[in-house]
Amino acid sequence: MTVRRHRPSAQARREALLEAVVEVVAAAGVAGVTHRAVTERAGLPLTTVGYFFDSIDALIEEALRVYTDTDAQAQVRLAESLAEAHSTPDEVLEALAFTAAPRDPETLALFEAYLHAARHPEYRDSISHALTAARTVAVAGVRAAGGPDPEGAAAAFTALAHGMALHELAVPGAIPPETAQAAFRALFLGFLVDNGHGELAMELRRQ
C-alpha cells in the first residue's frame, strides 16, 4: 500500500520525488523507475515529475547525486570531528566500519544503480560522481587515522566498504561489526607498511 504524503511547498514535493526514486530503485532496480511508480510512492500527481525534471533519467541522476553527496558530507564531518578529538586510529576505523554498514533503502539503491551503469554506459557519469563522493569519505577517514597519502588509499577503502555492505545486504549478519573493523584495520596497517611506515604499523598492531 502506498503511503501518501501531503507536502505544501514545491521544494517539499521535489524532495519527495527524490526520496521516492531511491525507494523505487531499491525495490525494483533502475529499470523500475517510471513516472507512475515514483509519483505513487511519493503520493503526488502523475504530472509532478514533468514539472520538476525534463526526463525520468534526469530525475534518477539527481536523486543519486543528492543522496550520495548528502551521505558523503555527513560521513566526512564525522571523520573530521574524530580528527579534531585526536581519536586513535582504531577509534577512527571503528567509526568507518560502523558507517560502512548498509542502510535500507539507500545502499541497495546505490548498488542497483552500479549494476545498471555496468549495463548502460550512459549512466556511468552519474555513477562516477557517486564513487567520487564515497572516496571523499575514505580520504577523510584515512587522514583522520593518521595515514599517509589518504587519496591513494581511497579506492581500496571504498571498495572494501562496498564489498562488505553488499555481502551484508545479501545475507544479513554475514559481516559482523567486529569483522568489518578487523578488515579496515588490516587494510590500514598494510597501507602503512607499503608506504614506509612499518614502525607505526607495528606500534598500532601491538595496541
ZAFIDO-451752 format. One record per atom (N, C-alpha, C): x negated, y negated, z; atom name; residue in one letter. Coordinates in Angstrom, 2 decimals. Each point is the difference from the previous one (the first is absolute). Layout:
% residues N
      xx      yy      zz name resn
       X       Y       Z   CA    a
...
This chain:
% residues 207
      xx      yy      zz name resn
   -0.85    1.20    0.00    N    m
    0.85   -1.20    0.00   CA    m
   -0.88   -1.25    0.00    C    m
    0.35   -0.94   -0.88    N    t
   -0.76   -1.23   -0.08   CA    t
    0.41   -0.95    1.13    C    t
   -0.97   -0.52    0.70    N    v
    0.27   -0.98    1.05   CA    v
   -0.08   -1.39   -0.62    C    v
    1.09   -0.69   -0.03    N    r
    0.02   -1.31   -0.64   CA    r
   -0.54   -1.07    0.93    C    r
   -0.76   -0.89   -0.57    N    r
   -0.61   -1.07    0.78   CA    r
    0.60   -1.33   -0.43    C    r
    0.34   -0.82    0.92    N    h
    0.57   -1.31   -0.31   CA    h
   -1.03   -1.08    0.34    C    h
   -0.56   -0.60   -1.03    N    r
   -1.05   -0.98    0.20   CA    r
    0.40   -1.29   -0.70    C    r
   -0.02   -1.12    0.71    N    p
    0.55   -1.23   -0.56   CA    p
   -0.88   -0.71   -1.01    C    p
   -1.31    0.06    0.14    N    s
   -0.85   -0.83   -0.85   CA    s
   -0.53    0.77   -1.20    C    s
   -0.38   -0.76   -1.02    N    a
   -0.58    0.62   -1.19   CA    a
   -1.30    0.71    0.33    C    a
   -0.80   -0.59    0.87    N    q
   -1.27    0.63    0.37   CA    q
    0.24    1.34    0.71    C    q
    1.03    0.04    0.82    N    a
    0.32    1.25    0.69   CA    a
    0.45    1.06   -0.99    C    a
    0.77   -0.39   -1.02    N    r
    0.43    0.97   -1.02   CA    r
   -1.20    0.51   -0.79    C    r
   -0.92   -0.89   -0.30    N    r
   -1.20    0.42   -0.73   CA    r
   -0.81    0.99    0.84    C    r
   -0.16   -0.29    1.28    N    e
   -0.74    0.89    0.88   CA    e
    0.71    1.35    0.15    C    e
    1.32   -0.04    0.00    N    a
    0.77    1.24    0.09   CA    a
   -0.24    0.87   -1.22    C    a
   -0.12   -0.63   -1.17    N    l
   -0.31    0.76   -1.21   CA    l
   -1.37    0.66    0.11    C    l
   -0.99   -0.75    0.48    N    l
   -1.36    0.54    0.11   CA    l
   -0.04    1.17    0.98    C    l
    0.70   -0.14    1.12    N    e
    0.05    1.09    0.97   CA    e
    0.69    1.22   -0.60    C    e
    1.05   -0.23   -0.75    N    a
    0.75    1.09   -0.60   CA    a
   -0.85    0.75   -1.02    C    a
   -0.83   -0.71   -0.75    N    v
   -0.87    0.66   -0.96   CA    v
   -0.92    1.00    0.70    C    v
   -0.60   -0.42    1.10    N    v
   -0.88    0.90    0.75   CA    v
    0.76    1.24    0.44    C    v
    1.21   -0.18    0.48    N    e
    0.80    1.13    0.47   CA    e
    0.38    0.93   -1.14    C    e
    0.37   -0.57   -1.15    N    v
    0.38    0.82   -1.15   CA    v
   -1.20    0.75   -0.56    C    v
   -1.14   -0.67   -0.10    N    v
   -1.20    0.67   -0.51   CA    v
   -0.38    1.17    0.91    C    v
    0.09   -0.20    1.31    N    a
   -0.32    1.08    0.94   CA    a
    0.96    1.16   -0.17    C    a
    1.27   -0.29   -0.28    N    a
    1.01    1.05   -0.08   CA    a
    0.04    0.69   -1.36    C    a
   -0.27   -0.76   -1.07    N    a
    0.22    0.55   -1.34   CA    a
   -1.13   -0.26   -0.98    C    a
   -1.10   -0.60    0.46    N    g
   -1.09   -0.32   -0.91   CA    g
    0.28   -1.27   -0.77    C    g
   -1.02   -0.50   -0.69    N    v
    0.15   -1.24   -0.76   CA    v
    1.06    0.15   -1.08    C    v
    0.07    1.18   -0.61    N    a
    0.98    0.22   -1.07   CA    a
    1.43   -0.13    0.51    C    a
    0.20    0.12    1.31    N    g
    1.34   -0.11    0.56   CA    g
    0.43   -1.42    0.29    C    g
   -0.88   -0.96   -0.24    N    v
    0.33   -1.41    0.26   CA    v
    0.79   -0.56   -1.17    C    v
    1.28   -0.21    0.21    N    t
    0.88   -0.62   -0.99   CA    t
    0.71   -1.18    0.65    C    t
    0.60   -0.82   -0.82    N    h
    0.75   -1.14    0.54   CA    h
    1.06    0.49    1.00    C    h
    0.71    1.05   -0.37    N    r
    1.07    0.49    0.86   CA    r
   -0.54    0.59    1.30    C    r
   -1.07    0.81   -0.11    N    a
   -0.55    0.65    1.19   CA    a
   -0.50   -1.03    1.00    C    a
   -0.65   -1.04   -0.50    N    v
   -0.58   -1.01    0.89   CA    v
    1.08   -0.87    0.63    C    v
    0.94   -0.46   -0.81    N    t
    1.02   -0.89    0.55   CA    t
    0.94    0.74    0.95    C    t
    0.31    1.26   -0.30    N    e
    0.82    0.76    0.94   CA    e
   -0.72    0.21    1.32    C    e
   -1.29    0.30   -0.07    N    r
   -0.79    0.18    1.23   CA    r
   -0.04   -1.30    0.80    C    r
   -0.10   -1.13   -0.70    N    a
   -0.09   -1.30    0.67   CA    a
    1.37   -0.54    0.40    C    a
    1.08    0.60   -0.53    N    g
    1.33   -0.52    0.30   CA    g
    0.28   -1.31   -0.70    C    g
   -0.46   -0.11   -1.26    N    l
    0.13   -1.25   -0.76   CA    l
    0.68    0.28   -1.34    C    l
    0.55   -1.03   -0.65    N    p
    0.62    0.19   -1.32   CA    p
   -1.01    0.48   -1.03    C    p
    0.48    0.73   -1.00    N    l
   -0.86    0.57   -1.02   CA    l
   -0.81   -1.05   -0.74    C    l
    0.54   -1.21   -0.14    N    t
   -0.67   -1.05   -0.77   CA    t
   -1.14   -0.68    0.76    C    t
   -0.19    0.36    1.27    N    t
   -0.97   -0.72    0.83   CA    t
   -1.42    0.14   -0.51    C    t
   -0.38    1.17   -0.52    N    v
   -1.36    0.20   -0.49   CA    v
   -0.32   -1.00   -1.11    C    v
    0.93   -0.15   -0.96    N    g
   -0.23   -0.91   -1.11   CA    g
   -0.09   -1.45    0.43    C    g
    0.58   -0.34    1.14    N    y
   -0.06   -1.37    0.50   CA    y
   -1.41   -0.36    0.45    C    y
   -0.73    0.99    0.54    N    f
   -1.32   -0.27    0.55   CA    f
   -1.16    0.48   -0.88    C    f
    0.24    1.02   -0.83    N    f
   -1.11    0.62   -0.72   CA    f
    0.36    0.20   -1.47    C    f
   -1.02   -0.14   -0.86    N    d
    0.22    0.15   -1.44   CA    d
    0.26    1.44   -0.40    C    d
   -0.51    0.95    0.78    N    s
    0.16    1.41   -0.34   CA    s
   -0.12    0.85    1.26    C    s
    0.41    1.25   -0.10    N    i
   -0.13    0.90    1.13   CA    i
   -1.47    0.28    0.29    C    i
   -0.84    0.00   -1.05    N    d
   -1.44    0.20    0.21   CA    d
   -0.60   -1.14    0.80    C    d
    0.44   -1.23   -0.29    N    a
   -0.50   -1.15    0.74   CA    a
    0.40    0.09    1.47    C    a
    1.19    0.51    0.26    N    l
    0.46    0.18    1.38   CA    l
   -0.85    1.04    0.71    C    l
   -0.28    1.11   -0.66    N    i
   -0.81    1.06    0.61   CA    i
   -1.40   -0.52    0.33    C    i
   -0.61   -0.69   -0.96    N    e
   -1.35   -0.52    0.21   CA    e
   -0.05   -1.00    1.15    C    e
    1.00   -0.86    0.09    N    e
    0.05   -0.98    1.09   CA    e
    0.19    0.69    1.34    C    e
    0.85    1.01    0.05    N    a
    0.22    0.73    1.25   CA    a
   -1.28    0.66    0.49    C    a
   -0.75    0.61   -0.92    N    l
   -1.26    0.64    0.38   CA    l
   -1.02   -1.04    0.46    C    l
   -0.04   -1.13   -0.70    N    r
   -0.97   -1.04    0.36   CA    r
    0.30   -0.56    1.38    C    r
    1.26   -0.32    0.25    N    v
    0.38   -0.59    1.29   CA    v
   -0.27    0.99    1.13    C    v
    0.39    1.25   -0.20    N    y
   -0.22    0.99    1.06   CA    y
   -1.48    0.20    0.29    C    y
   -0.81    0.21   -1.04    N    t
   -1.41    0.30    0.24   CA    t
   -0.74   -1.21    0.56    C    t
    0.34   -1.19   -0.47    N    d
   -0.66   -1.20    0.53   CA    d
    0.37   -0.23    1.46    C    d
    1.27    0.13    0.33    N    t
    0.44   -0.22    1.38   CA    t
   -0.62    1.02    0.93    C    t
   -0.01    1.25   -0.42    N    d
   -0.57    1.06    0.82   CA    d
   -1.50   -0.21    0.20    C    d
   -0.69   -0.36   -1.09    N    a
   -1.45   -0.22    0.09   CA    a
   -0.32   -1.17    0.92    C    a
    0.76   -1.08   -0.11    N    q
   -0.25   -1.17    0.86   CA    q
    0.15    0.35    1.47    C    q
    1.00    0.79    0.34    N    a
    0.22    0.39    1.40   CA    a
   -1.17    0.85    0.51    C    a
   -0.48    0.93   -0.84    N    q
   -1.08    0.88    0.44   CA    q
   -1.33   -0.74    0.06    C    q
   -0.22   -0.94   -0.89    N    v
   -1.22   -0.81    0.05   CA    v
   -0.01   -0.83    1.28    C    v
    1.14   -0.56    0.35    N    r
    0.08   -0.77    1.25   CA    r
   -0.32    0.88    1.20    C    r
    0.44    1.25   -0.04    N    l
   -0.32    0.93    1.08   CA    l
   -1.50    0.24    0.08    C    l
   -0.63    0.25   -1.14    N    a
   -1.44    0.24   -0.01   CA    a
   -0.76   -1.22    0.50    C    a
    0.42   -1.17   -0.43    N    e
   -0.68   -1.23    0.43   CA    e
    0.16   -0.22    1.51    C    e
    1.17    0.33    0.53    N    s
    0.21   -0.15    1.44   CA    s
   -0.87    0.98    0.78    C    s
   -0.20    1.19   -0.54    N    l
   -0.87    0.98    0.66   CA    l
   -1.45   -0.50    0.00    C    l
   -0.41   -0.61   -1.11    N    a
   -1.36   -0.53   -0.07   CA    a
   -0.18   -1.15    0.99    C    a
    1.00   -0.86    0.09    N    e
   -0.09   -1.13    0.93   CA    e
   -0.05    0.47    1.45    C    e
    0.62    1.14    0.27    N    a
    0.00    0.56    1.36   CA    a
   -1.25    0.83    0.28    C    a
   -0.92    0.04   -0.99    N    h
   -1.24    0.77    0.13   CA    h
    0.29    1.47    0.32    C    h
    0.98    0.55   -0.71    N    s
    0.36    1.40    0.18   CA    s
   -1.14    0.90   -0.44    C    s
   -0.07    1.19    0.58    N    t
   -1.01    0.97   -0.41   CA    t
    0.38    0.58   -1.35    C    t
   -0.99    0.55   -0.73    N    p
    0.34    0.65   -1.28   CA    p
    1.08    1.06    0.15    C    p
   -0.06    0.79    1.07    N    d
    1.02    1.04    0.19   CA    d
    1.39   -0.61    0.18    C    d
    0.08   -1.12    0.69    N    e
    1.30   -0.65    0.19   CA    e
    0.54   -0.52   -1.33    C    e
   -0.90   -0.51   -0.84    N    v
    0.41   -0.48   -1.32   CA    v
    0.47    1.16   -0.85    C    v
   -0.76    1.11    0.00    N    l
    0.35    1.15   -0.81   CA    l
    1.31    0.63    0.48    C    l
    0.22   -0.01    1.30    N    e
    1.27    0.51    0.53   CA    e
    1.17   -0.84   -0.52    C    e
   -0.20   -1.32   -0.03    N    a
    1.06   -0.88   -0.51   CA    a
    0.23    0.23   -1.48    C    a
   -1.08    0.21   -0.76    N    l
    0.14    0.28   -1.43   CA    l
    0.76    1.30   -0.22    C    l
   -0.33    1.01    0.80    N    a
    0.69    1.29   -0.14   CA    a
    1.49   -0.16    0.29    C    a
    0.33   -0.84    0.99    N    f
    1.40   -0.22    0.34   CA    f
    0.73   -0.71   -1.14    C    f
   -0.61   -1.02   -0.57    N    t
    0.67   -0.76   -1.07   CA    t
    0.05    0.79   -1.30    C    t
   -0.86    1.02   -0.14    N    a
    0.01    0.82   -1.22   CA    a
    1.14    1.00    0.01    C    a
    0.66    0.20    1.13    N    a
    1.11    0.94    0.07   CA    a
    1.12   -0.47   -0.94    C    a
    0.63    0.93   -0.71    N    p
    1.04   -0.40   -0.96   CA    p
    1.22   -0.59    0.67    C    p
    0.63   -0.95   -0.70    N    r
    1.24   -0.61    0.48   CA    r
    1.10    0.25   -1.03    C    r
    1.18    0.23    0.50    N    d
    1.14    0.30   -0.86   CA    d
    0.89   -1.25   -0.10    C    d
    0.32   -0.47   -1.23    N    p
   -0.25    0.64   -1.29   CA    p
   -1.22   -0.56   -0.75    C    p
   -0.71   -0.93    0.60    N    e
   -1.00   -0.78   -0.73   CA    e
   -1.12    0.86   -0.59    C    e
   -0.58    0.88    0.80    N    t
   -1.15    0.77   -0.49   CA    t
    0.41    0.95   -1.12    C    t
    1.13    0.65    0.17    N    l
    0.47    0.91   -1.05   CA    l
    0.27   -0.77   -1.29    C    l
    0.57   -1.19    0.12    N    a
    0.25   -0.81   -1.19   CA    a
   -1.30   -0.37   -0.70    C    a
   -1.03   -0.31    0.78    N    l
   -1.29   -0.36   -0.58   CA    l
   -0.59    1.17   -0.77    C    l
    0.06    1.20    0.57    N    f
   -0.55    1.17   -0.68   CA    f
    0.80    0.36   -1.25    C    f
    1.32   -0.19    0.07    N    e
    0.81    0.22   -1.20   CA    e
   -0.42   -0.97   -1.11    C    e
   -0.33   -1.23    0.40    N    a
   -0.45   -1.00   -0.99   CA    a
   -1.35    0.39   -0.58    C    a
   -0.89    0.55    0.83    N    y
   -1.29    0.46   -0.52   CA    y
    0.20    1.07   -1.07    C    y
    0.86    0.97    0.29    N    l
    0.25    1.07   -0.95   CA    l
    0.63   -0.53   -1.28    C    l
    0.90   -0.97    0.15    N    h
    0.63   -0.59   -1.18   CA    h
   -1.04   -0.71   -0.86    C    h
   -0.93   -0.69    0.62    N    a
   -1.05   -0.70   -0.76   CA    a
   -0.91    0.99   -0.71    C    a
   -0.20    1.18    0.58    N    a
   -0.83    1.02   -0.65   CA    a
    0.63    0.46   -1.31    C    a
    1.32   -0.03   -0.05    N    r
    0.71    0.45   -1.20   CA    r
    0.36   -1.16   -0.93    C    r
    0.02   -1.22    0.55    N    h
    0.42   -1.17   -0.78   CA    h
   -1.04   -1.10    0.17    C    h
   -0.96   -0.09   -0.90    N    p
   -1.11   -0.96    0.14   CA    p
    0.44   -1.45    0.17    C    p
    1.17   -0.34   -0.49    N    e
    0.44   -1.40    0.10   CA    e
    0.21   -0.43    1.45    C    e
    0.08    0.95    0.92    N    y
    0.16   -0.33    1.42   CA    y
   -1.33   -0.11    0.75    C    y
   -1.09    0.25   -0.70    N    r
   -1.27    0.10    0.72   CA    r
   -0.50   -1.33    0.55    C    r
    0.38   -1.10   -0.61    N    d
   -0.43   -1.30    0.53   CA    d
    0.60   -0.24    1.39    C    d
    1.29    0.30    0.16    N    s
    0.63   -0.22    1.30   CA    s
   -0.54    0.98    1.03    C    s
   -0.31    1.21   -0.40    N    i
   -0.56    0.98    0.93   CA    i
   -1.43   -0.36    0.36    C    i
   -0.73   -0.57   -0.95    N    s
   -1.35   -0.48    0.30   CA    s
    0.05   -1.07    1.08    C    s
    1.01   -0.84   -0.05    N    h
    0.17   -1.02    1.04   CA    h
    0.25    0.65    1.35    C    h
    0.80    1.06    0.02    N    a
    0.28    0.71    1.25   CA    a
   -1.26    0.62    0.57    C    a
   -0.83    0.57   -0.86    N    l
   -1.26    0.59    0.47   CA    l
   -0.93   -1.07    0.55    C    l
   -0.04   -1.14   -0.66    N    t
   -0.84   -1.10    0.48   CA    t
    0.44   -0.45    1.39    C    t
    1.31   -0.07    0.20    N    a
    0.52   -0.40    1.32   CA    a
   -0.40    1.02    1.05    C    a
    0.11    1.28   -0.33    N    a
   -0.36    1.05    0.96   CA    a
   -1.50   -0.05    0.32    C    a
   -0.81   -0.25   -1.00    N    r
   -1.44   -0.04    0.23   CA    r
   -0.40   -1.23    0.82    C    r
    0.79   -1.06   -0.08    N    t
   -0.24   -1.16    0.85   CA    t
    0.10    0.37    1.47    C    t
    0.94    0.87    0.31    N    v
    0.15    0.49    1.37   CA    v
   -1.23    0.80    0.41    C    v
   -0.48    0.87   -0.89    N    a
   -1.17    0.81    0.30   CA    a
   -1.23   -0.87    0.23    C    a
   -0.16   -1.03   -0.82    N    v
   -1.12   -0.92    0.17   CA    v
    0.04   -0.64    1.39    C    v
    1.18   -0.48    0.39    N    a
    0.14   -0.64    1.31   CA    a
   -0.27    0.99    1.12    C    a
    0.43    1.23   -0.15    N    g
   -0.22    1.00    1.03   CA    g
   -1.46    0.37    0.17    C    g
   -0.67    0.25   -1.12    N    v
   -1.42    0.36    0.06   CA    v
   -0.82   -1.17    0.54    C    v
    0.35   -1.21   -0.39    N    r
   -0.70   -1.18    0.52   CA    r
    0.21   -0.12    1.51    C    r
    1.23    0.22    0.45    N    a
    0.29   -0.09    1.43   CA    a
   -0.76    1.05    0.80    C    a
   -0.23    1.16   -0.62    N    a
   -0.73    1.08    0.67   CA    a
   -1.51   -0.21   -0.03    C    a
   -0.45   -1.03   -0.70    N    g
   -1.42   -0.31   -0.06   CA    g
   -0.74    0.70   -1.11    C    g
    0.71    0.50   -0.99    N    g
   -0.65    0.72   -1.09   CA    g
   -0.61   -0.94   -1.03    C    g
   -1.10    0.40   -0.61    N    p
   -0.62   -0.81   -1.06   CA    p
    0.76    0.17   -1.32    C    p
   -0.07   -1.00   -0.85    N    d
    0.60    0.06   -1.33   CA    d
    1.42    0.56    0.04    C    d
    0.91   -0.64    0.73    N    p
    1.36    0.53    0.08   CA    p
    0.69    0.11   -1.35    C    p
   -0.35   -0.89   -0.94    N    e
    0.61    0.07   -1.34   CA    e
   -0.35    1.32   -0.68    C    e
   -1.25    0.46    0.24    N    g
   -0.42    1.25   -0.62   CA    g
    0.71    1.22    0.57    C    g
    0.47   -0.11    1.22    N    a
    0.66    1.13    0.65   CA    a
    1.50    0.01   -0.23    C    a
    0.54   -1.08   -0.51    N    a
    1.45   -0.16   -0.04   CA    a
    0.70    1.09   -0.80    C    a
   -0.53    0.35   -1.16    N    a
    0.67    1.00   -0.84   CA    a
    0.10    1.34    0.70    C    a
   -1.09    0.42    0.66    N    a
    0.00    1.30    0.68   CA    a
    0.96    0.01    1.18    C    a
    0.00   -1.06    0.79    N    f
    0.89   -0.05    1.15   CA    f
    1.47   -0.05   -0.44    C    f
    0.28   -0.73   -1.07    N    t
    1.36   -0.07   -0.50   CA    t
    0.46    1.35   -0.52    C    t
   -0.87    0.67   -0.74    N    a
    0.35    1.32   -0.54   CA    a
    0.25    0.99    1.13    C    a
   -0.82   -0.05    1.05    N    l
    0.20    0.89    1.14   CA    l
    1.35   -0.28    0.67    C    l
    0.30   -1.27    0.22    N    a
    1.27   -0.37    0.64   CA    a
    1.19    0.46   -0.83    C    a
   -0.06   -0.20   -1.30    N    h
    1.10    0.39   -0.87   CA    h
    0.14    1.52   -0.06    C    h
   -1.11    0.70   -0.05    N    g
    0.07    1.46   -0.06   CA    g
    0.63    0.58    1.25    C    g
   -0.39   -0.50    1.16    N    m
    0.58    0.50    1.24   CA    m
    1.48   -0.35    0.09    C    m
    0.36   -1.21   -0.43    N    a
    1.41   -0.40    0.04   CA    a
    0.84    0.87   -0.92    C    a
   -0.55    0.36   -1.16    N    l
    0.73    0.85   -0.94   CA    l
    0.25    1.38    0.60    C    l
   -1.02    0.57    0.64    N    h
    0.17    1.30    0.64   CA    h
    1.03   -0.07    1.13    C    h
   -0.03   -1.08    0.75    N    e
    0.93   -0.15    1.12   CA    e
    1.44   -0.17   -0.50    C    e
    0.17   -0.69   -1.13    N    l
    1.33   -0.14   -0.58   CA    l
    0.53    1.35   -0.49    C    l
   -0.89    0.77   -0.63    N    a
    0.41    1.30   -0.54   CA    a
    0.32    1.00    1.10    C    a
   -0.84    0.01    1.04    N    v
    0.19    0.94    1.11   CA    v
   -0.18   -0.79    1.30    C    v
    1.06   -0.55    0.56    N    p
   -0.13   -0.76    1.24   CA    p
   -0.71    0.80    1.08    C    p
   -0.97   -0.65    0.62    N    g
   -0.79    0.68    1.02   CA    g
   -1.27    0.63   -0.53    C    g
   -0.19   -0.07   -1.33    N    a
   -1.19    0.62   -0.60   CA    a
   -1.28   -0.72    0.41    C    a
    0.09   -1.30    0.26    N    i
   -1.16   -0.79    0.37   CA    i
    0.26   -0.64    1.37    C    i
   -0.35    0.69    1.10    N    p
    0.18   -0.60    1.32   CA    p
   -0.84   -1.27    0.14    C    p
    0.40   -0.93    0.86    N    p
   -0.74   -1.26    0.16   CA    p
   -1.48    0.21    0.31    C    p
   -0.32    1.00    0.82    N    e
   -1.40    0.23    0.34   CA    e
   -0.79    0.49   -1.21    C    e
    0.65    0.72   -0.91    N    t
   -0.67    0.45   -1.22   CA    t
   -0.29   -1.19   -0.91    C    t
    0.97   -0.90   -0.11    N    a
   -0.20   -1.19   -0.82   CA    a
   -1.14   -0.85    0.54    C    a
   -0.02   -0.19    1.31    N    q
   -1.07   -0.80    0.60   CA    q
   -1.36    0.66   -0.22    C    q
   -0.07    1.33    0.17    N    a
   -1.27    0.70   -0.20   CA    a
   -0.48   -0.13   -1.44    C    a
    0.94    0.02   -0.95    N    a
   -0.38   -0.13   -1.41   CA    a
   -0.57   -1.39   -0.28    C    a
    0.66   -1.04    0.52    N    f
   -0.51   -1.35   -0.19   CA    f
   -1.37   -0.16    0.67    C    f
   -0.15    0.59    1.17    N    r
   -1.27   -0.08    0.72   CA    r
   -1.12    0.67   -0.78    C    r
    0.27    1.19   -0.53    N    a
   -1.01    0.73   -0.78   CA    a
   -0.41   -0.78   -1.24    C    a
    0.99   -0.59   -0.67    N    l
   -0.31   -0.79   -1.20   CA    l
   -0.83   -1.22    0.37    C    l
    0.36   -0.65    1.10    N    f
   -0.72   -1.20    0.42   CA    f
   -1.44    0.32    0.38    C    f
   -0.21    1.09    0.75    N    l
   -1.36    0.39    0.39   CA    l
   -0.83    0.35   -1.24    C    l
    0.59    0.73   -0.92    N    g
   -0.72    0.33   -1.23   CA    g
   -0.34   -1.23   -0.81    C    g
    0.91   -0.96   -0.02    N    f
   -0.26   -1.24   -0.71   CA    f
   -1.16   -0.77    0.63    C    f
   -0.07    0.00    1.34    N    l
   -1.12   -0.65    0.68   CA    l
   -1.33    0.66   -0.38    C    l
   -0.02    1.32    0.01    N    v
   -1.23    0.73   -0.33   CA    v
   -0.44   -0.32   -1.43    C    v
    0.95    0.03   -0.92    N    d
   -0.33   -0.25   -1.41   CA    d
   -0.50   -1.42   -0.24    C    d
    0.32   -0.91    0.91    N    n
   -0.42   -1.39   -0.16   CA    n
   -1.19   -0.35    0.89    C    n
   -0.71    1.02    0.46    N    g
   -1.22   -0.23    0.75   CA    g
    0.19   -0.36    1.45    C    g
    1.16    0.34    0.55    N    h
    0.27   -0.31    1.41   CA    h
    0.18    1.30    0.78    C    h
   -0.94    0.90   -0.19    N    g
    0.08    1.30    0.66   CA    g
   -0.04   -0.09    1.51    C    g
   -0.82   -0.91    0.53    N    e
   -0.09   -0.12    1.46   CA    e
    1.33   -0.46    0.60    C    e
    0.66   -0.94   -0.68    N    l
    1.29   -0.46    0.49   CA    l
    1.03    1.14   -0.09    C    l
   -0.07    0.77   -1.07    N    a
    0.92    1.13   -0.15   CA    a
   -0.19    1.01    1.11    C    a
   -1.26    0.30    0.34    N    m
   -0.28    0.97    1.07   CA    m
    0.46   -0.54    1.34    C    m
   -0.16   -1.32    0.20    N    e
    0.42   -0.60    1.26   CA    e
    1.53    0.12    0.15    C    e
    0.72   -0.29   -1.09    N    l
    1.44    0.11    0.04   CA    l
    0.43    1.47    0.13    C    l
   -0.74    0.88   -0.63    N    r
    0.32    1.44    0.07   CA    r
   -0.09    0.51    1.43    C    r
   -0.89   -0.55    0.79    N    r
   -0.19    0.47    1.37   CA    r
    1.05   -0.56    0.95    C    r
    0.72   -1.02   -0.44    N    q
    0.99   -0.63    0.88   CA    q
    1.24    0.88    0.17    C    q
